[in-house]
């Protein structure tokens, strides 16, 4: 059957967009627009592959982004590839063969560019899990929360825990407001808030250009929104969401450490849920809740919004185990020194 299928790195943008849009699991992270965002982000390199049949119909595709923190030899110890919400493939026998071929050809490319690939699932892949395992990928039980936005707003509010509702009400009484960022020049404030949060958590943050390119490419078509939580004229919280079809994806978030008692994180999430509910969206994807067998602080924050806990998991394939071991040791040192 493989003789009828061909791998390509070039696909008509319209055909690519239509395949993702019409796919039942289609999502923003596998679109040509996200390719352009990654392509204009420093330290990122997009990798795209598709499998077409003899009639040039798409049977499978994937978009990954290789993140390389440094240049040269040292960079080879910091490179990783992320496939968010993919691969996407036709869920029949031909599509399954296309998926096999896609993974084989992708790994040939990724093996030369990165230490490992991580596939972050946005949907249940259990029916096709054997394909990933047979191609050397290992499954990890990562969790996530999905919130149903089709409920009436009062029912959505009722699903929040008592303490979460209390915090949001307190934020409102203290005069917090949520403001959408319309002026790109304000993104540097947005980024500074994220930097503080990510540094405190000991987690690397993407380059500023990631947010600039997303603002340029996605906000005009309503595929991304950037927000501030404000206390008077002071920006104390920041959140970015990605939007596709009926889904809202929580993307990046941060808050000023000296303003957490004002509940900017809680207030921002609720206002986004409220907006999504009022504008006909169906699902809010909370963007991950950690490994099922490990403690993860943000999981409790997200749980209190009353979403459905799912375990779609991730697949990981390591290409250079020795280098990865050294890189992990280096990352631990980086965290101990404050991420500087």
N, C-alpha and C positions, 0 to 999 in steps of 0.2 A: 504493500500500500504506500510505502514511503516514496516509490517512484512517481506517484501522482502528486506529490507534495513538494513544494520548493520554499526555501527560506530566502527572505529578502530584507534588506535594511532600508529599502525605499518603498514608500506606499503613498498613493495619492491622499492628500490631507482630507479631502471630502470622504473618501472611502474609509479611511481610518476613523474619522469622527462618527460616521454613520454606524460602523461596526460597534464602537464603544457605546454610543447612545442607544442602540437597539438591543444590546446585550442585557439580559436580565440582571447581571452582576456588574454592569458598566459603571465606572466611577471616574471622578475628576483626575485621579492620579495616573490614569492610563490614556489620557487625551493628548492630542498634538499641542494643545495650549500649554500643558505642563511640560512638554518637551522644550518648548520655547522658554519657559520660566527657568528650567534647569540649565538650559544652554547659555543663559545670560547671568548665571550665578557663579561667582568666583569659587574656586575649589570644587565645583560640581562638573560632572560630565555625563550627559544623558546617553543611554544606550538603548536603541530601539531595534527590535526584530519582529518580523511577522512571517507566518506560514500561509501560503496561498495554494489553492488546488489548480488543476489544469485549466479551469475556467476563470482563473484569477480571482476567485472568491476567497476572502479571508477566512481561515479556519482557526487561527490562533495568533495572538500577539502579546508582546510585553514591552513595557517601558521601565527601565531602571535608571537610577542616578548613582554614579560612582562619586563618592566623597573622598577627597584627598587633601588632608590638612596641610601637608608640606610638599615642597618640590624636591626633585632629585631622589637620592637613595633613601633618605629619611622618610620621604613621602610614601615609599613602598610599605612602610610599617604602619601607616595611618589610613590606608585606603580600604574602603568597604563599599559594597554595592547594595542598594535598597530597592526592592520591588514592592511598591505599595499597591495593594488592591489588584494584583495580577499574579500570574498571567491570566488573560481572558481567552477562552477557547469555546468553540461550539461543543456543547455537551452531548456528543454522540460518538460512535465508534471512530469516524473520520477525525473528529476533533480531538479525541484522545490520542490518536496516532500523531496528529499535528502537535499536540502538547509535548509528546515524547521527543519529537524532532526539534522542537523549539528549545527545549531545555538542553539538549545535547549541543546544539549550535551556540546557544547563549553561553554555556559554561566554557566553551573554547575561547570566546571573547573575554569573559570575565576573569578567567584564569591568568590572563596576561596583564590585567589591569588592577586586580584587587586581592586582598587577603581572603575575603569571604563574601558570600551573598546572603542576604536575609530577605525572605519573602514574607511580608506582613499581610496576612489574610484579612479581608474585609467581609468575607462570607464563608459559609461552610464548604470545605473542600474534601470532606471525608470520603465521598464516593470516588475521588480520584487520588487519594492519599498514596496509593501504591505506586503511582507514576513518579511522584516526587521521591519516595523512598528508594525506588529502584534506580533512580538517577543520582543517588548519593546524598540526598538531602535528609536532614534529621528534623523531626517534629518536636516543637516545644509548646506546652499548653498555656499560651498567653490569653489573658482575659480582656473583655471590653464591656462597656455599658452602652446600650442603645435605648433611646428615649422615644416613645411613641408620641408624635406631634399631631396625630389625627384626633386626639381627645379634645373635648371642649376645654377652654382655658382653665375653668374652675376645677375640672377633674385633674388636669395636668398639675395645677397648684396643689391639689390634695395629695398627690403621689409623693411630694417632697416630705422629708421628715419634719417633725415639729421644730427641731433646732435649726434646720435649714430655712424654713419659712420665717422663723424668728429673726435670723441674721439678715435676711433680705428686707424684712419690714424695718429693721433697725437702720439699715443703710438708707432706705427711702426717707425715714424720719430725720436722719442726719443731713439730708439734702443732696445725697449723691445723685448724679445723673450719668446716663450713658450717651456718648456722642460718637457718631460714625465719623471716621477720618476721611475727609474729602480732599484735603490738600496734601499732596505728596511730601511737601517740605516738613510736615509734622512727623513723618516716619522716624526721624532720628530720635524723637522723644519716645515713641513707641519702642524702638530698638533698645534704648537705654534702660527702659523698665524690664524688658526681657533679659538683657545682659545681667542685671542685678539678680534676678530670679534664678537664672541658669547657673550663674557663678556660685550662688549660695547652695544650690543643689549638686554642684560638682558635675554638671552635664555640659558637653560642648554645644554651642549655639551656632547655627548657620550664619554665614556672612551676611552683612547688611544688604548686599545685592540680591539675595533671595527674596527679601520682602519688597525691595524696589521693583524687581522684575515682575513679581506677582501682582503688585499694585498696577503696574503699567499694562500687563497682559490680561489680567483676570477681572479687575474691578469694572472696566467699561462694559463688559458683558454680564455683569452681576454674578460672576463665578467666585468672587472673593469679596469679603468685607473686613475692614479693620475698625476696631473700636477703642475708645478710651472710657474708663470710669473716672469721673471728675468730681473733686471736692472743691466747689467754687471754681477757681481758674486753674487749680492744680490737677495735673493728670497723675492719678495714683494707681491705675490698673490699665492693662492692655490685653486685648484678645483679638485673634484673627480666625476667621472661619472660611472654609471653602465650600462652595455650593454647586451641586450638580443634580439635575433632574429633581427628584423628590428628597434628596439627602442634603443635610447640613453636616459638615465635618469640622469638629473642633481641631484647630491646627496648631496655633501657638498661643501661649498665655503667660502673663506675668503680673506682679503687683509689687508696689513699693513696700519694703519690709516694715517701715515705720508707720504704715497706714492700714495694716491688716485688721485692726480692731474696727475699721469702718466697713469691712466686708466687701471690698471691691470685686474679688473673684466670684463670690456667690451672686452678687448683684448683676455682674456682667453675664454670667451664664443664664440666669433667669430671664433677663431682658432679651437675650438671643432666643431662648426657648419660646418666649412670649411672641416675639416677632415671627418665628417660624410657624408657630401654631396659627397665627392670624393671617399668614400669607400662603397657606395651603401646602406647606412642606409636610412630609410624612415621618421622617426619622432624623433624629440628632445622634450622630456618631461621636462618642466621647473621646475617641482617639487612643484607646488603650488603657488597661488597668493592671499591667504587670503580669508576671508569671504566677500561675495558680499555686505553686508550691513555695512562694517567697512573699515575705512582708513587702508591702508597697504603699507608702504613705498616701499618695494621691488617690488610691482606690477608695479610701473611706470618704474623701471629699466628694468623689463622683457618685458613690453609692447613695449618698443622702439626697440625690435628685430623683431617686425612684425609678431608674431605668431597668431594663432587662439585662441581666448578666449573661454574656455569651462567651464561649470558649472556642473561637475560630483558630487560635494558635498562629504559629509561625513556622516556617521551614528555613533551615540554615545549612549552607554547604561551605566548608572550609577548604580553601585551595592551598594554603601554606601554613600548616599547623605550627611549625617552629617559629615562623615570623609572628604569627598571631599570639603565641605565648609571650614573646618578647614585647609585643605591642601592648598586651594587657598589663604586664608589669609596669611598662612606661606610663600607662593611663592611671594606674594606682598612685604612682609618684606625682603625676600631674594634679590629681585630686588633692593629695596631701599638701601640695604647695599652693593650693587655692585656685588652681586652674589658670595660672598665669604663665 
